[in-house]
Every structure is written in C-alpha cells, then in structure tokens.
Amino acid sequence: MGKKIEDIIRQDIKKIAPYVPGKPIEELQRTYGIDIEKIVKLASNENPLGPSPKAVEAIKRCADKVSRYPEGSGYYLKNKIAEVFNQPVDNIILGSGSSEIISMGMELFLNQGDDVIFPTPSFLIYKILAYKIGAVPVEVPLQDDFSYDIGMFLEKITSKTKLIILCNPNNPTGTIIYKKQIDELMEKIPDDIVVISDEAYREYVDTDDFGTAYPYLYKKNVIITRTLSKIYGLAGLRIGFGIARKEIIEFMERIRPPFNTTTIAQEAAIAALDDQEYVKRSFENNISGKNYLYSAFNALGIKYIPTYANFILCRIPSAPAVVKKLEERGIIIRGMFGVGPEYVRITIGTERENLLLIQNLKDLVGEEK
Ligand SMILES: Cc1ncc(COP(=O)(O)O)c(C=O)c1O
C-alpha cells in the first residue's frame, strides 16, 4: 500500500473529535449483565415517559407500508406542523432529526473558510459540522454562570462571519437567551448574516421571558430548528423540522437528501403533534422532577445550574468515578468533562428514576467525599 488513509483524507476531518453519544442501554447490559428493564438512562435528554400511545398506534398502523418509499415531500406532516406552529406550509422543511436541518442550514450558507459563530460549551455537532464543511468555528464562551453574553457574540462578528448558531435553551447548561438579549442581537446583526436558532428544548421552557427567534423569522435571515426527539418522545425515529422564510426553505430543499424522513417517522410525528395532552404531561413531569432534583441536590451539597430544559448540569466531586459506579448499578448519566472535571449532565427522569438516582448518589457522593 502507498499512502496512509490519514494522509489522503481531507485534512480538516482530522480536527473532528468523534461525537460520543450517551451510553446505550444495550451497552450497559452487555458490559455488566444488568437486566435491560432495570437500567435507568438519564444521559441523552430523551422523554422518560416513553412515546405517546397515539404515536405507537400510528407506527403499528403503517408497518405494512414500509415496502414503499416514503411520501418524499412529507406533505401531511408539514401541514400538521403548519397548523400546530401557525406557520405557512412553504416555510417548513423536514429532517432526519433537527441535526440534519442544522447541517443543511450550515451547508447552504457556509463556504470553506467562512466563520461560523456559536456558544461554548454547547451542542458538539456545530463544531463537527463546521469542520466537515471546512468553515472556521468561532466559539463564544458562556459566562461563569453559563449565561449568554450577547455583547461577546457581537464582538466576534467580522467580514468573514456568515452564520451565527444559537442553542436556546443551551445544551448542556440549560441556560437560555432572554427576550431583551435576542432583541439586542437581532437589532445589531448585519443583514447578510444568517442565524440558526436551535430550539430543540423549547417546549420545556417555563418563563415568558424566553428569547425565541420567532419574531425575527420574517425580519432577518433566520432558521429555527425544532425536533420531535425531546418532549414529543420520538428520538429513535429521527424526525425534526426547520422553519424559515420560503426563499431559504426552497434552497434548503435542493440539498435535502431524497427520502430523508421515513414513512413511520412522518406518521408517528403527526400523531405525536396531535397528542398535546401527552406533551402537557411530559412538561409537568419535567417541572416536578426538576424541583425534586433541585431539593435533593441541595440536601446532598451538589451544585447545579438552574435549567430551562429537561436536563441539569451538576458538579459532583470525583465525577468520573461516580459516573462509572452509577453505571455499574444500572444508572447512566453523562460525564461532561469537556466543561470541567466535575461536571455531569443528568436528564430529568420519571419520579421513580429520579428517586433511584438520588438514592444511589447519596451512597456514592458520601463515599467519594
Ligand atoms: C441542542 C440540541 N439540538 C439538537 C439536537 C438534536 O436532536 P435531533 O437530531 O434528535 O432532533 C440535540 C440532541 O441532543 C440537542 O441537544
């Protein structure tokens, strides 16, 4: 063999650290022989209530359709989204998860060498996709309490800036951009810069002061990305959507891979969007779980960042050892050691799951102190 593969691949790709997802339940079962039913996964910000029963019915109903390609345009799902989110149907695009919408949005606007600004710590995909495209990631640190500093975003804008990505609420911190902040950013941003507002956790936000990018959809170049993976409980089906002005959506459609969303995902998403009672139940479970975990963390002396999403960033002494010991006991949380050696992110679970987590943390945190 002549040259090594690593010498002939596009060299930018070497800058990409592999994305490490939350540990799958199946892996814990294989590693520790724990009964799959007993494993508690609080690592990937999924809906702990499981899918909506209506979505499950829809999945069963369309099982015998899968020998055919999906309805490529996603006509019925787009119309449902238009109705639920009160937007024209031409302003909606479907993706295999909202990650694919983010990816298409970045591919549409970024040339090699263009700057793309986004927060750090944040969702790792932004940096991976920037390198994939050959764009230059410009990371804006959140403040010490992990709140956004909009002034810092504005300071980073140069003639090379093409795109700004906002993660709101931000993963892994659960912090948000407030109304006043989004107004300031949008007012000052030059017209030729595009904003992708990743609002994957928007449904969990419990303040009216949330700075969604919705009011700017038709005033600025804005793409809002939303997902069915979180409160709608369909992470395994990979379905999300983007909302933007028709001109933007039309160009995104040119790079959308054909049949990127499956028949089952489309049908389940329609049923899930129709089940707003389930969304309400999921929201309420999250609020009560959050309050329970806050008080349990306070009692245990565990520091945490107040969250607007379905996960909590915490600081635990000897975090890597605690994460491993929890896994041995069948509980998966997510180490966030890129943020700092003591940081972990815990998805808010059901009442039973939260209780189990706290019972185990009580032993372990005491032990590691
Ligand atoms: C901030 C953020 N955006 C987007 C996503 C992607 O979600 P999906 O591709 O499943 O829609 C996630 C998933 O964890 C996320 O945390």
The ligand as an SDF file (V2000), in Angstrom:
LIG
                    3D

 16 16  0  0  0  0  0  0  0  0999 V2000
  -29.2560   21.3890   21.3910 C   0  0  0  0  0  0  0  0  0  0  0  0
  -29.6460   20.2210   20.5690 C   0  0  0  0  0  0  0  0  0  0  0  0
  -30.0280   20.4230   19.3200 N   0  0  0  0  0  0  0  0  0  0  0  0
  -30.3860   19.4150   18.5230 C   0  0  0  0  0  0  0  0  0  0  0  0
  -30.3640   18.1340   18.9950 C   0  0  0  0  0  0  0  0  0  0  0  0
  -30.6250   17.0430   18.0140 C   0  0  0  0  0  0  0  0  0  0  0  0
  -31.7610   16.4500   18.1120 O   0  0  0  0  0  0  0  0  0  0  0  0
  -32.3570   15.5800   16.9230 P   0  0  0  0  0  0  0  0  0  0  0  0
  -31.3680   15.4970   15.8080 O   0  0  0  0  0  0  0  0  0  0  0  0
  -32.6380   14.2760   17.5550 O   0  0  0  0  0  0  0  0  0  0  0  0
  -33.5640   16.3500   16.5260 O   0  0  0  0  0  0  0  0  0  0  0  0
  -29.9840   17.8480   20.2970 C   0  0  0  0  0  0  0  0  0  0  0  0
  -29.9410   16.4600   20.7790 C   0  0  0  0  0  0  0  0  0  0  0  0
  -29.4490   16.1070   21.7940 O   0  0  0  0  0  0  0  0  0  0  0  0
  -29.6040   18.9250   21.1040 C   0  0  0  0  0  0  0  0  0  0  0  0
  -29.2000   18.7330   22.3540 O   0  0  0  0  0  0  0  0  0  0  0  0
  1  2  1  0
  2  3  1  0
  2 15  2  0
  3  4  2  0
  4  5  1  0
  5  6  1  0
  5 12  2  0
  6  7  1  0
  7  8  1  0
  8  9  2  0
  8 10  1  0
  8 11  1  0
 12 13  1  0
 12 15  1  0
 13 14  2  0
 15 16  1  0
M  END
$$$$
